[in-house]
Amino acid sequence: MMKDFQTADLCDAYPDVASCTVDFKQYGLCKKFYGRIRTVSCYLDNVLLRRLVSQPGNGEVLVVDGKGARDCALMGDNIARIAMENGWAGVIIFGMIRDSVAINNMNFGIKALGLNPKKSAKKGTGNVDVTVTFGNLSFTPSHFVYSDEDGIIVSETALI
């Protein structure tokens, strides 16, 4: 079972913790999630994202740097279901998703910039497990990310 936390309380307890400046929208029934960071950097292409969530997630959080692109969705209900069933704690996407009605009925948490019904390219371009930066934060693989209704924070070490 996941421990309860509030990002605001963690920020109070750890004043040097970094917080994300992007105002993400929240999808899925799980409003808060945390775990070790895994990353995908991709642009308008979700092949690497799907490949990674098809592996055991072990309670980790996938952070996807989609370069803030709004041209297409990087995740839909099929990939979200794969991630949920493979034990990922949640997904943060600096990009778009689709199939929000289905995703909002899943016991899973996703943060994304918004919605676009168009699917992405399938070329397999991008990088996995590299440090990605957006919203005044660096998301480094093996560091920890905490996401709830108030926002997103990152720490080198576990806070809870």
C-alpha positions in Angstrom: 0.0 0.0 0.0 1.2 3.5 -0.9 2.0 5.8 2.0 -0.1 9.0 2.2 1.6 12.3 1.6 0.9 15.9 0.6 3.5 17.7 -1.6 2.8 20.9 0.4 3.7 19.2 3.7 6.8 17.7 2.1 7.8 21.2 0.9 7.3 22.5 4.4 9.4 19.7 5.9 12.1 20.0 3.2 12.3 23.6 2.1 15.1 23.0 -0.4 13.0 20.5 -2.4 12.4 21.5 -6.0 8.8 22.0 -7.3 7.5 22.0 -10.9 6.2 25.2 -12.4 4.1 23.5 -15.0 0.4 23.5 -14.2 -0.5 20.0 -15.3 -4.0 18.5 -15.6 -4.7 15.4 -13.7 -6.3 12.2 -15.2 -7.2 8.9 -13.7 -8.7 8.0 -10.3 -5.3 8.0 -8.5 -4.7 11.6 -7.6 -1.4 11.1 -5.9 1.5 8.9 -6.6 5.3 8.8 -6.0 8.3 6.6 -6.8 11.7 6.4 -8.3 12.0 8.2 -11.6 12.3 6.5 -15.0 12.3 8.7 -18.1 11.6 8.8 -21.8 12.5 11.8 -24.0 10.5 11.8 -27.3 8.9 14.1 -29.7 5.5 13.2 -31.3 6.4 9.5 -31.1 5.4 7.1 -28.3 7.1 3.8 -29.3 9.8 4.1 -26.5 7.1 5.1 -24.0 5.0 2.0 -24.8 8.1 -0.3 -24.8 9.1 1.0 -21.3 5.7 0.7 -19.7 5.4 -2.9 -21.1 8.1 -3.8 -18.6 7.6 -4.3 -14.9 7.2 -0.8 -13.3 8.1 -1.9 -9.7 6.2 1.2 -8.3 8.3 3.6 -10.4 7.0 6.8 -12.0 7.5 7.4 -15.7 8.3 11.0 -16.6 7.9 11.7 -20.3 9.5 14.7 -21.9 7.3 15.2 -25.0 8.9 18.7 -25.5 5.5 20.2 -24.6 4.2 19.4 -28.0 0.4 19.6 -28.4 0.2 18.1 -32.0 -0.7 14.6 -30.9 -1.2 12.3 -27.8 1.7 10.3 -26.4 -0.5 8.1 -24.3 -4.1 6.7 -24.6 -6.1 4.3 -22.6 -4.3 1.2 -24.0 -0.9 2.3 -23.0 -2.2 3.6 -19.7 -3.8 0.2 -18.9 -0.5 -1.5 -19.8 1.4 0.8 -17.4 -1.2 0.3 -14.6 -1.2 -3.5 -15.1 2.6 -3.6 -15.1 2.9 -1.9 -11.7 3.9 1.6 -12.6 2.9 4.1 -9.9 2.0 6.8 -12.4 3.0 8.9 -15.4 3.9 12.5 -15.8 3.8 13.6 -19.5 5.1 17.0 -20.7 2.8 16.5 -23.7 -0.8 15.3 -24.5 -2.9 12.3 -23.8 -6.2 11.0 -25.4 -9.0 8.6 -24.3 -9.5 10.7 -21.2 -13.0 9.2 -20.4 -11.5 5.7 -20.2 -8.4 6.8 -18.3 -10.5 8.8 -15.8 -12.1 5.4 -14.9 -8.8 3.7 -14.2 -7.2 3.3 -10.8 -4.1 5.0 -12.1 -2.6 8.5 -12.1 -1.4 10.6 -15.1 -0.5 14.2 -15.3 -0.3 15.8 -18.7 -0.6 19.2 -20.4 -4.0 18.3 -21.9 -5.8 16.3 -24.6 -5.5 15.7 -28.3 -7.3 12.8 -30.0 -4.6 12.4 -32.7 -2.3 9.4 -32.2 1.5 9.8 -32.4 4.1 8.6 -34.9 5.5 5.1 -34.5 9.2 5.6 -35.5 10.9 4.7 -32.2 12.9 7.9 -31.9 14.0 9.3 -28.6 15.9 8.3 -25.5 15.2 6.3 -22.3 16.6 6.9 -18.8 18.2 10.3 -19.5 17.8 13.4 -17.4 14.9 15.5 -18.7 14.1 19.0 -17.8 10.9 21.0 -17.8 8.9 23.2 -15.4 12.1 24.4 -13.7 12.9 20.8 -12.7 15.4 18.2 -13.7 14.0 14.6 -13.6 16.9 12.3 -13.1 16.5 8.5 -13.3 16.7 6.9 -9.8 15.8 10.2 -8.0 12.3 10.4 -6.5 9.2 12.2 -7.7 6.0 13.0 -5.7 2.8 14.1 -7.5 -0.5 15.1 -5.9 -3.4 17.6 -6.4 -1.1 20.5 -5.4 1.8 19.7 -7.8 5.0 17.8 -8.4 8.3 17.8 -6.4 11.6 16.0 -7.0 14.2 14.9 -4.5 17.5 13.0 -4.8 16.5 10.8 -1.9 13.2 9.3 -0.6 11.2 11.8 1.5 8.7 9.2 2.9 
